[in-house]
Amino acid sequence: MARLLASYARDGLARVEASGNATSLTAVRSALEEALGVRFEGERGAAFFRSTLVQTLFYAVFSAWVLWARQTPAPNGPFDWRTAVWHLRASVLRALFQQLSDPGRLQPLGLVEVLD
């Protein structure tokens, strides 16, 4: 499972880097900077931001899947990443995922297909 998720995360990062769509991520960047207590400055900072963004997105989906799978009673049907925010318990992660998973942010970055 970890290898599969890592593969999707690498694909997601490549798509984010290829999109060149950093302006649509200004609010997310600010939220990540505030949550992590860091500033993403310069090209190295921008690269770190993109990597952190993808890692946070996939970590949140994986965490939500684990919590979803452990529900009592057992869930019916397949897991849907679009409802992951309902399963996340850590408020910071939930807030960041909610911002990251907005269709207006994911679609220009080409991440919907990877998450699907």
N, CA, C and O atoms as CSV, one atom per row, in Angstrom:
chain,resi,resn,atom,element,x,y,z
A,1,MET,N,N,0.826,-1.189,0.000
A,1,MET,CA,C,0.000,0.000,0.000
A,1,MET,C,C,0.871,1.254,0.000
A,1,MET,O,O,0.604,2.205,-0.735
A,2,ALA,N,N,1.915,1.249,0.831
A,2,ALA,CA,C,2.794,2.417,0.909
A,2,ALA,C,C,3.469,2.688,-0.432
A,2,ALA,O,O,3.594,3.843,-0.839
A,3,ARG,N,N,3.896,1.653,-1.110
A,3,ARG,CA,C,4.557,1.803,-2.408
A,3,ARG,C,C,3.581,2.385,-3.437
A,3,ARG,O,O,3.955,3.240,-4.240
A,4,LEU,N,N,2.353,1.927,-3.408
A,4,LEU,CA,C,1.337,2.420,-4.335
A,4,LEU,C,C,1.039,3.898,-4.079
A,4,LEU,O,O,0.986,4.697,-5.014
A,5,LEU,N,N,0.846,4.254,-2.815
A,5,LEU,CA,C,0.585,5.656,-2.478
A,5,LEU,C,C,1.767,6.550,-2.829
A,5,LEU,O,O,1.584,7.673,-3.300
A,6,ALA,N,N,2.973,6.054,-2.599
A,6,ALA,CA,C,4.173,6.832,-2.948
A,6,ALA,C,C,4.233,7.076,-4.451
A,6,ALA,O,O,4.633,8.153,-4.893
A,7,SER,N,N,3.841,6.090,-5.225
A,7,SER,CA,C,3.817,6.241,-6.678
A,7,SER,C,C,2.826,7.319,-7.099
A,7,SER,O,O,3.136,8.159,-7.944
A,8,TYR,N,N,1.637,7.293,-6.508
A,8,TYR,CA,C,0.641,8.318,-6.815
A,8,TYR,C,C,1.104,9.699,-6.345
A,8,TYR,O,O,0.866,10.701,-7.020
A,9,ALA,N,N,1.754,9.746,-5.206
A,9,ALA,CA,C,2.256,11.027,-4.694
A,9,ALA,C,C,3.328,11.597,-5.620
A,9,ALA,O,O,3.349,12.802,-5.868
A,10,ARG,N,N,4.215,10.749,-6.132
A,10,ARG,CA,C,5.237,11.222,-7.089
A,10,ARG,C,C,4.575,11.766,-8.348
A,10,ARG,O,O,4.976,12.807,-8.869
A,11,ASP,N,N,3.563,11.060,-8.834
A,11,ASP,CA,C,2.824,11.524,-10.006
A,11,ASP,C,C,2.139,12.848,-9.695
A,11,ASP,O,O,2.151,13.766,-10.515
A,12,GLY,N,N,1.545,12.946,-8.518
A,12,GLY,CA,C,0.891,14.187,-8.106
A,12,GLY,C,C,1.863,15.348,-8.032
A,12,GLY,O,O,1.553,16.452,-8.481
A,13,LEU,N,N,3.039,15.106,-7.465
A,13,LEU,CA,C,4.053,16.163,-7.364
A,13,LEU,C,C,4.493,16.607,-8.754
A,13,LEU,O,O,4.652,17.802,-9.001
A,14,ALA,N,N,4.687,15.666,-9.654
A,14,ALA,CA,C,5.079,16.007,-11.024
A,14,ALA,C,C,4.008,16.884,-11.680
A,14,ALA,O,O,4.327,17.830,-12.400
A,15,ARG,N,N,2.755,16.564,-11.430
A,15,ARG,CA,C,1.663,17.361,-12.001
A,15,ARG,C,C,1.619,18.764,-11.406
A,15,ARG,O,O,1.403,19.739,-12.125
A,16,VAL,N,N,1.825,18.868,-10.091
A,16,VAL,CA,C,1.834,20.180,-9.441
A,16,VAL,C,C,2.986,21.021,-9.999
A,16,VAL,O,O,2.807,22.201,-10.301
A,17,GLU,N,N,4.155,20.418,-10.132
A,17,GLU,CA,C,5.307,21.149,-10.657
A,17,GLU,C,C,5.104,21.557,-12.109
A,17,GLU,O,O,5.514,22.647,-12.507
A,18,ALA,N,N,4.478,20.697,-12.902
A,18,ALA,CA,C,4.245,20.994,-14.315
A,18,ALA,C,C,3.166,22.050,-14.513
A,18,ALA,O,O,3.167,22.750,-15.525
A,19,SER,N,N,2.248,22.173,-13.562
A,19,SER,CA,C,1.129,23.104,-13.729
A,19,SER,C,C,1.585,24.557,-13.695
A,19,SER,O,O,1.015,25.408,-14.378
A,20,GLY,N,N,2.612,24.839,-12.902
A,20,GLY,CA,C,3.070,26.216,-12.766
A,20,GLY,C,C,1.994,27.133,-12.206
A,20,GLY,O,O,2.053,28.349,-12.388
A,21,ASN,N,N,1.017,26.557,-11.528
A,21,ASN,CA,C,-0.151,27.287,-11.057
A,21,ASN,C,C,-0.013,27.664,-9.582
A,21,ASN,O,O,-0.865,27.303,-8.770
A,22,ALA,N,N,1.032,28.371,-9.238
A,22,ALA,CA,C,1.288,28.710,-7.840
A,22,ALA,C,C,0.345,29.786,-7.305
A,22,ALA,O,O,0.109,29.842,-6.098
A,23,THR,N,N,-0.197,30.635,-8.167
A,23,THR,CA,C,-1.047,31.722,-7.685
A,23,THR,C,C,-2.344,31.206,-7.068
A,23,THR,O,O,-2.873,31.827,-6.146
A,24,SER,N,N,-2.860,30.090,-7.555
A,24,SER,CA,C,-4.101,29.553,-6.985
A,24,SER,C,C,-3.873,28.909,-5.626
A,24,SER,O,O,-4.828,28.546,-4.939
A,25,LEU,N,N,-2.623,28.768,-5.240
A,25,LEU,CA,C,-2.301,28.102,-3.982
A,25,LEU,C,C,-1.837,29.065,-2.893
A,25,LEU,O,O,-1.311,28.628,-1.870
A,26,THR,N,N,-2.020,30.344,-3.093
A,26,THR,CA,C,-1.542,31.335,-2.128
A,26,THR,C,C,-2.152,31.120,-0.743
A,26,THR,O,O,-1.433,31.161,0.255
A,27,ALA,N,N,-3.456,30.894,-0.668
A,27,ALA,CA,C,-4.112,30.690,0.628
A,27,ALA,C,C,-3.626,29.402,1.284
A,27,ALA,O,O,-3.418,29.358,2.496
A,28,VAL,N,N,-3.447,28.360,0.487
A,28,VAL,CA,C,-2.957,27.089,1.027
A,28,VAL,C,C,-1.528,27.252,1.524
A,28,VAL,O,O,-1.165,26.743,2.585
A,29,ARG,N,N,-0.732,27.959,0.753
A,29,ARG,CA,C,0.660,28.201,1.151
A,29,ARG,C,C,0.713,28.944,2.483
A,29,ARG,O,O,1.493,28.585,3.365
A,30,SER,N,N,-0.100,29.962,2.628
A,30,SER,CA,C,-0.152,30.718,3.891
A,30,SER,C,C,-0.606,29.831,5.043
A,30,SER,O,O,-0.057,29.905,6.143
A,31,ALA,N,N,-1.602,28.998,4.792
A,31,ALA,CA,C,-2.111,28.099,5.842
A,31,ALA,C,C,-1.041,27.089,6.254
A,31,ALA,O,O,-0.876,26.809,7.441
A,32,LEU,N,N,-0.320,26.544,5.283
A,32,LEU,CA,C,0.755,25.600,5.609
A,32,LEU,C,C,1.879,26.289,6.369
A,32,LEU,O,O,2.415,25.733,7.327
A,33,GLU,N,N,2.236,27.488,5.951
A,33,GLU,CA,C,3.288,28.229,6.647
A,33,GLU,C,C,2.894,28.470,8.104
A,33,GLU,O,O,3.704,28.300,9.016
A,34,GLU,N,N,1.652,28.863,8.303
A,34,GLU,CA,C,1.179,29.126,9.665
A,34,GLU,C,C,1.128,27.841,10.494
A,34,GLU,O,O,1.558,27.827,11.648
A,35,ALA,N,N,0.607,26.770,9.909
A,35,ALA,CA,C,0.471,25.501,10.634
A,35,ALA,C,C,1.827,24.907,10.993
A,35,ALA,O,O,2.004,24.358,12.080
A,36,LEU,N,N,2.786,25.019,10.071
A,36,LEU,CA,C,4.108,24.427,10.293
A,36,LEU,C,C,5.098,25.375,10.966
A,36,LEU,O,O,6.147,24.943,11.444
A,37,GLY,N,N,4.769,26.664,11.003
A,37,GLY,CA,C,5.673,27.644,11.597
A,37,GLY,C,C,6.922,27.870,10.760
A,37,GLY,O,O,7.995,28.128,11.305
A,38,VAL,N,N,6.791,27.774,9.442
A,38,VAL,CA,C,7.920,27.986,8.529
A,38,VAL,C,C,7.492,28.940,7.426
A,38,VAL,O,O,6.306,29.229,7.265
A,39,ARG,N,N,8.469,29.427,6.669
A,39,ARG,CA,C,8.205,30.254,5.493
A,39,ARG,C,C,8.839,29.571,4.295
A,39,ARG,O,O,9.977,29.106,4.365
A,40,PHE,N,N,8.102,29.513,3.197
A,40,PHE,CA,C,8.602,28.926,1.961
A,40,PHE,C,C,9.140,30.056,1.090
A,40,PHE,O,O,8.381,30.693,0.359
A,41,GLU,N,N,10.436,30.304,1.165
A,41,GLU,CA,C,11.034,31.432,0.451
A,41,GLU,C,C,11.973,30.954,-0.637
A,41,GLU,O,O,12.667,29.950,-0.477
A,42,GLY,N,N,11.990,31.675,-1.737
A,42,GLY,CA,C,12.887,31.359,-2.846
A,42,GLY,C,C,12.458,30.099,-3.572
A,42,GLY,O,O,11.408,29.525,-3.283
A,43,GLU,N,N,13.289,29.673,-4.526
A,43,GLU,CA,C,12.963,28.486,-5.317
A,43,GLU,C,C,13.002,27.218,-4.474
A,43,GLU,O,O,12.165,26.333,-4.653
A,44,ARG,N,N,13.963,27.118,-3.558
A,44,ARG,CA,C,14.000,25.938,-2.676
A,44,ARG,C,C,12.767,25.878,-1.791
A,44,ARG,O,O,12.224,24.801,-1.545
A,45,GLY,N,N,12.332,27.022,-1.318
A,45,GLY,CA,C,11.120,27.080,-0.511
A,45,GLY,C,C,9.888,26.704,-1.314
A,45,GLY,O,O,8.998,26.020,-0.809
A,46,ALA,N,N,9.834,27.149,-2.563
A,46,ALA,CA,C,8.701,26.812,-3.432
A,46,ALA,C,C,8.670,25.310,-3.696
A,46,ALA,O,O,7.601,24.700,-3.691
A,47,ALA,N,N,9.836,24.715,-3.927
A,47,ALA,CA,C,9.900,23.266,-4.152
A,47,ALA,C,C,9.479,22.512,-2.893
A,47,ALA,O,O,8.763,21.513,-2.974
A,48,PHE,N,N,9.921,22.988,-1.734
A,48,PHE,CA,C,9.537,22.363,-0.471
A,48,PHE,C,C,8.030,22.495,-0.242
A,48,PHE,O,O,7.386,21.561,0.235
A,49,PHE,N,N,7.474,23.656,-0.584
A,49,PHE,CA,C,6.032,23.864,-0.458
A,49,PHE,C,C,5.259,22.864,-1.315
A,49,PHE,O,O,4.319,22.232,-0.833
A,50,ARG,N,N,5.647,22.717,-2.576
A,50,ARG,CA,C,4.943,21.784,-3.464
A,50,ARG,C,C,5.018,20.362,-2.933
A,50,ARG,O,O,4.030,19.628,-2.966
A,51,SER,N,N,6.180,19.978,-2.449
A,51,SER,CA,C,6.357,18.641,-1.880
A,51,SER,C,C,5.502,18.468,-0.625
A,51,SER,O,O,4.856,17.435,-0.453
A,52,THR,N,N,5.497,19.458,0.235
A,52,THR,CA,C,4.712,19.413,1.468
A,52,THR,C,C,3.221,19.369,1.154
A,52,THR,O,O,2.464,18.657,1.815
A,53,LEU,N,N,2.802,20.122,0.155
A,53,LEU,CA,C,1.402,20.131,-0.254
A,53,LEU,C,C,0.951,18.731,-0.669
A,53,LEU,O,O,-0.087,18.255,-0.209
A,54,VAL,N,N,1.717,18.073,-1.529
A,54,VAL,CA,C,1.356,16.735,-2.004
A,54,VAL,C,C,1.412,15.721,-0.857
A,54,VAL,O,O,0.528,14.873,-0.739
A,55,GLN,N,N,2.439,15.805,-0.019
A,55,GLN,CA,C,2.540,14.891,1.118
A,55,GLN,C,C,1.352,15.052,2.060
A,55,GLN,O,O,0.799,14.060,2.534
A,56,THR,N,N,0.959,16.279,2.332
A,56,THR,CA,C,-0.176,16.535,3.225
A,56,THR,C,C,-1.461,15.982,2.624
A,56,THR,O,O,-2.268,15.369,3.324
A,57,LEU,N,N,-1.646,16.199,1.338
A,57,LEU,CA,C,-2.843,15.704,0.661
A,57,LEU,C,C,-2.934,14.187,0.737
A,57,LEU,O,O,-3.983,13.654,1.096
A,58,PHE,N,N,-1.859,13.482,0.408
A,58,PHE,CA,C,-1.894,12.025,0.414
A,58,PHE,C,C,-1.897,11.452,1.831
A,58,PHE,O,O,-2.509,10.411,2.069
A,59,TYR,N,N,-1.229,12.111,2.773
A,59,TYR,CA,C,-1.279,11.664,4.159
A,59,TYR,C,C,-2.706,11.776,4.690
A,59,TYR,O,O,-3.186,10.882,5.386
A,60,ALA,N,N,-3.378,12.871,4.361
A,60,ALA,CA,C,-4.758,13.063,4.825
A,60,ALA,C,C,-5.683,11.996,4.238
A,60,ALA,O,O,-6.532,11.455,4.946
A,61,VAL,N,N,-5.524,11.694,2.959
A,61,VAL,CA,C,-6.363,10.671,2.336
A,61,VAL,C,C,-6.101,9.312,2.991
A,61,VAL,O,O,-7.039,8.579,3.304
A,62,PHE,N,N,-4.824,8.983,3.195
A,62,PHE,CA,C,-4.491,7.705,3.826
A,62,PHE,C,C,-5.032,7.641,5.254
A,62,PHE,O,O,-5.606,6.628,5.655
A,63,SER,N,N,-4.855,8.709,6.017
A,63,SER,CA,C,-5.355,8.739,7.398
A,63,SER,C,C,-6.867,8.587,7.439
A,63,SER,O,O,-7.405,7.848,8.264
A,64,ALA,N,N,-7.543,9.285,6.551
A,64,ALA,CA,C,-9.005,9.185,6.497
A,64,ALA,C,C,-9.438,7.776,6.118
A,64,ALA,O,O,-10.424,7.264,6.648
A,65,TRP,N,N,-8.705,7.146,5.202
A,65,TRP,CA,C,-9.036,5.784,4.797
A,65,TRP,C,C,-8.896,4.820,5.977
A,65,TRP,O,O,-9.748,3.955,6.180
A,66,VAL,N,N,-7.815,4.972,6.754
A,66,VAL,CA,C,-7.618,4.105,7.920
A,66,VAL,C,C,-8.761,4.288,8.905
A,66,VAL,O,O,-9.324,3.304,9.385
A,67,LEU,N,N,-9.110,5.522,9.211
A,67,LEU,CA,C,-10.201,5.781,10.151
A,67,LEU,C,C,-11.540,5.296,9.602
A,67,LEU,O,O,-12.368,4.778,10.350
A,68,TRP,N,N,-11.750,5.461,8.311
A,68,TRP,CA,C,-12.976,4.980,7.662
A,68,TRP,C,C,-13.072,3.456,7.764
A,68,TRP,O,O,-14.130,2.913,8.082
A,69,ALA,N,N,-11.951,2.771,7.490
A,69,ALA,CA,C,-11.937,1.300,7.489
A,69,ALA,C,C,-12.155,0.722,8.886
A,69,ALA,O,O,-12.625,-0.407,9.021
A,70,ARG,N,N,-11.815,1.489,9.927
A,70,ARG,CA,C,-11.937,0.998,11.305
A,70,ARG,C,C,-13.252,1.383,11.972
A,70,ARG,O,O,-13.438,1.157,13.167
A,71,GLN,N,N,-14.156,1.960,11.203
A,71,GLN,CA,C,-15.449,2.353,11.766
A,71,GLN,C,C,-16.234,1.142,12.266
A,71,GLN,O,O,-16.121,0.036,11.738
A,72,THR,N,N,-17.019,1.388,13.283
A,72,THR,CA,C,-17.957,0.376,13.761
A,72,THR,C,C,-19.332,1.009,13.716
A,72,THR,O,O,-19.545,2.045,14.347
A,73,PRO,N,N,-20.257,0.435,13.005
A,73,PRO,CA,C,-20.178,-0.766,12.176
A,73,PRO,C,C,-19.334,-0.501,10.925
A,73,PRO,O,O,-19.080,0.647,10.561
A,74,ALA,N,N,-18.914,-1.574,10.286
A,74,ALA,CA,C,-18.075,-1.479,9.086
A,74,ALA,C,C,-18.800,-0.677,8.004
A,74,ALA,O,O,-20.011,-0.816,7.828
A,75,PRO,N,N,-18.057,0.159,7.284
A,75,PRO,CA,C,-18.693,0.977,6.242
A,75,PRO,C,C,-19.186,0.128,5.068
A,75,PRO,O,O,-18.657,-0.946,4.779
A,76,ASN,N,N,-20.202,0.642,4.416
A,76,ASN,CA,C,-20.717,0.006,3.206
A,76,ASN,C,C,-20.130,0.715,1.995
A,76,ASN,O,O,-19.969,1.935,2.014
A,77,GLY,N,N,-19.813,-0.014,0.966
A,77,GLY,CA,C,-19.315,0.581,-0.267
A,77,GLY,C,C,-17.853,0.963,-0.184
A,77,GLY,O,O,-17.208,0.789,0.849
A,78,PRO,N,N,-17.344,1.483,-1.277
A,78,PRO,CA,C,-15.917,1.845,-1.337
A,78,PRO,C,C,-15.636,3.190,-0.666
A,78,PRO,O,O,-16.538,4.010,-0.488
A,79,PHE,N,N,-14.393,3.398,-0.303
A,79,PHE,CA,C,-13.943,4.663,0.267
A,79,PHE,C,C,-13.931,5.729,-0.830
A,79,PHE,O,O,-13.562,5.444,-1.969
A,80,ASP,N,N,-14.329,6.935,-0.495
A,80,ASP,CA,C,-14.328,8.057,-1.428
A,80,ASP,C,C,-13.469,9.168,-0.841
A,80,ASP,O,O,-13.821,9.740,0.191
A,81,TRP,N,N,-12.357,9.479,-1.480
A,81,TRP,CA,C,-11.441,10.491,-0.954
A,81,TRP,C,C,-12.118,11.853,-0.814
A,81,TRP,O,O,-11.687,12.676,-0.007
A,82,ARG,N,N,-13.166,12.096,-1.586
A,82,ARG,CA,C,-13.851,13.393,-1.524
A,82,ARG,C,C,-14.546,13.611,-0.176
A,82,ARG,O,O,-14.839,14.749,0.191
A,83,THR,N,N,-14.810,12.539,0.552
A,83,THR,CA,C,-15.441,12.659,1.871
A,83,THR,C,C,-14.418,12.474,3.000
A,83,THR,O,O,-14.797,12.352,4.165
A,84,ALA,N,N,-13.152,12.452,2.663
A,84,ALA,CA,C,-12.103,12.209,3.658
A,84,ALA,C,C,-12.148,13.204,4.813
A,84,ALA,O,O,-11.867,12.844,5.956
A,85,VAL,N,N,-12.496,14.436,4.520
A,85,VAL,CA,C,-12.514,15.459,5.561
A,85,VAL,C,C,-13.449,15.087,6.711
A,85,VAL,O,O,-13.230,15.520,7.843
A,86,TRP,N,N,-14.474,14.301,6.445
A,86,TRP,CA,C,-15.416,13.875,7.472
A,86,TRP,C,C,-14.795,12.881,8.443
A,86,TRP,O,O,-15.296,12.705,9.553
A,87,HIS,N,N,-13.725,12.240,8.043
A,87,HIS,CA,C,-13.102,11.210,8.880
A,87,HIS,C,C,-11.872,11.714,9.636
A,87,HIS,O,O,-11.428,11.075,10.590
A,88,LEU,N,N,-11.325,12.842,9.221
A,88,LEU,CA,C,-10.107,13.352,9.848
A,88,LEU,C,C,-10.432,13.966,11.199
A,88,LEU,O,O,-11.371,14.752,11.323
A,89,ARG,N,N,-9.659,13.607,12.201
A,89,ARG,CA,C,-9.916,14.079,13.564
A,89,ARG,C,C,-9.013,15.233,13.976
A,89,ARG,O,O,-9.410,16.069,14.788
A,90,ALA,N,N,-7.805,15.288,13.426
A,90,ALA,CA,C,-6.877,16.377,13.760
A,90,ALA,C,C,-7.348,17.646,13.061
A,90,ALA,O,O,-7.407,17.699,11.832
A,91,SER,N,N,-7.677,18.649,13.829
A,91,SER,CA,C,-8.283,19.861,13.253
A,91,SER,C,C,-7.373,20.556,12.247
A,91,SER,O,O,-7.858,21.076,11.242
A,92,VAL,N,N,-6.072,20.577,12.496
A,92,VAL,CA,C,-5.139,21.219,11.562
A,92,VAL,C,C,-5.129,20.464,10.238
A,92,VAL,O,O,-5.208,21.072,9.171
A,93,LEU,N,N,-5.030,19.142,10.310
A,93,LEU,CA,C,-5.019,18.329,9.094
A,93,LEU,C,C,-6.350,18.446,8.353
A,93,LEU,O,O,-6.373,18.527,7.125
A,94,ARG,N,N,-7.443,18.456,9.087
A,94,ARG,CA,C,-8.761,18.596,8.474
A,94,ARG,C,C,-8.870,19.932,7.746
A,94,ARG,O,O,-9.360,19.985,6.618
A,95,ALA,N,N,-8.419,21.008,8.382
A,95,ALA,CA,C,-8.501,22.337,7.770
A,95,ALA,C,C,-7.617,22.427,6.525
A,95,ALA,O,O,-8.035,22.966,5.500
A,96,LEU,N,N,-6.399,21.898,6.617
A,96,LEU,CA,C,-5.511,21.926,5.457
A,96,LEU,C,C,-6.064,21.077,4.317
A,96,LEU,O,O,-6.039,21.495,3.160
A,97,PHE,N,N,-6.566,19.880,4.645
A,97,PHE,CA,C,-7.122,19.020,3.605
A,97,PHE,C,C,-8.321,19.684,2.942
A,97,PHE,O,O,-8.492,19.601,1.726
A,98,GLN,N,N,-9.140,20.337,3.737
A,98,GLN,CA,C,-10.321,21.001,3.188
A,98,GLN,C,C,-9.901,22.062,2.172
A,98,GLN,O,O,-10.521,22.189,1.117
A,99,GLN,N,N,-8.860,22.818,2.483
A,99,GLN,CA,C,-8.363,23.820,1.539
A,99,GLN,C,C,-7.727,23.165,0.316
A,99,GLN,O,O,-7.957,23.586,-0.818
A,100,LEU,N,N,-6.927,22.133,0.560
A,100,LEU,CA,C,-6.228,21.466,-0.540
A,100,LEU,C,C,-7.175,20.752,-1.486
A,100,LEU,O,O,-6.952,20.731,-2.696
A,101,SER,N,N,-8.237,20.164,-0.938
A,101,SER,CA,C,-9.119,19.326,-1.747
A,101,SER,C,C,-10.212,20.103,-2.469
A,101,SER,O,O,-11.070,19.496,-3.109
A,102,ASP,N,N,-10.202,21.395,-2.384
A,102,ASP,CA,C,-11.168,22.209,-3.099
A,102,ASP,C,C,-11.012,21.956,-4.603
A,102,ASP,O,O,-9.901,22.036,-5.128
A,103,PRO,N,N,-12.112,21.651,-5.301
A,103,PRO,CA,C,-12.013,21.363,-6.739
A,103,PRO,C,C,-11.340,22.473,-7.542
A,103,PRO,O,O,-10.645,22.199,-8.520
A,104,GLY,N,N,-11.542,23.711,-7.135
A,104,GLY,CA,C,-10.915,24.834,-7.825
A,104,GLY,C,C,-9.406,24.844,-7.704
A,104,GLY,O,O,-8.721,25.472,-8.511
A,105,ARG,N,N,-8.880,24.157,-6.705
A,105,ARG,CA,C,-7.429,24.052,-6.539
A,105,ARG,C,C,-6.889,22.777,-7.169
A,105,ARG,O,O,-5.830,22.785,-7.796
A,106,LEU,N,N,-7.621,21.682,-6.998
A,106,LEU,CA,C,-7.145,20.388,-7.496
A,106,LEU,C,C,-7.192,20.275,-9.014
A,106,LEU,O,O,-6.259,19.747,-9.619
A,107,GLN,N,N,-8.246,20.755,-9.629
A,107,GLN,CA,C,-8.402,20.598,-11.070
A,107,GLN,C,C,-7.292,21.299,-11.865
A,107,GLN,O,O,-6.728,20.676,-12.765
A,108,PRO,N,N,-6.953,22.558,-11.579
A,108,PRO,CA,C,-5.872,23.195,-12.341
A,108,PRO,C,C,-4.517,22.509,-12.139
A,108,PRO,O,O,-3.640,22.608,-12.997
A,109,LEU,N,N,-4.345,21.821,-11.022
A,109,LEU,CA,C,-3.082,21.137,-10.737
A,109,LEU,C,C,-3.051,19.721,-11.319
A,109,LEU,O,O,-2.009,19.065,-11.301
A,110,GLY,N,N,-4.176,19.255,-11.827
A,110,GLY,CA,C,-4.247,17.914,-12.404
A,110,GLY,C,C,-4.231,16.803,-11.368
A,110,GLY,O,O,-3.793,15.692,-11.666
A,111,LEU,N,N,-4.698,17.078,-10.157
A,111,LEU,CA,C,-4.619,16.104,-9.080
A,111,LEU,C,C,-5.879,15.258,-8.904
A,111,LEU,O,O,-5.830,14.237,-8.218
A,112,VAL,N,N,-6.987,15.644,-9.489
A,112,VAL,CA,C,-8.221,14.874,-9.321
A,112,VAL,C,C,-8.046,13.466,-9.871
A,112,VAL,O,O,-8.422,12.492,-9.219
A,113,GLU,N,N,-7.479,13.354,-11.062
A,113,GLU,CA,C,-7.277,12.032,-11.672
A,113,GLU,C,C,-6.383,11.151,-10.812
A,113,GLU,O,O,-6.646,9.957,-10.667
A,114,VAL,N,N,-5.333,11.725,-10.243
A,114,VAL,CA,C,-4.421,10.949,-9.393
A,114,VAL,C,C,-5.139,10.470,-8.142
A,114,VAL,O,O,-4.965,9.323,-7.732
A,115,LEU,N,N,-5.936,11.325,-7.536
A,115,LEU,CA,C,-6.673,10.949,-6.332
A,115,LEU,C,C,-7.771,9.943,-6.619
A,115,LEU,O,O,-8.051,9.069,-5.798
A,116,ASP,N,N,-8.390,10.065,-7.778
A,116,ASP,CA,C,-9.411,9.086,-8.151
A,116,ASP,C,C,-8.797,7.697,-8.276
A,116,ASP,O,O,-9.501,6.736,-8.584
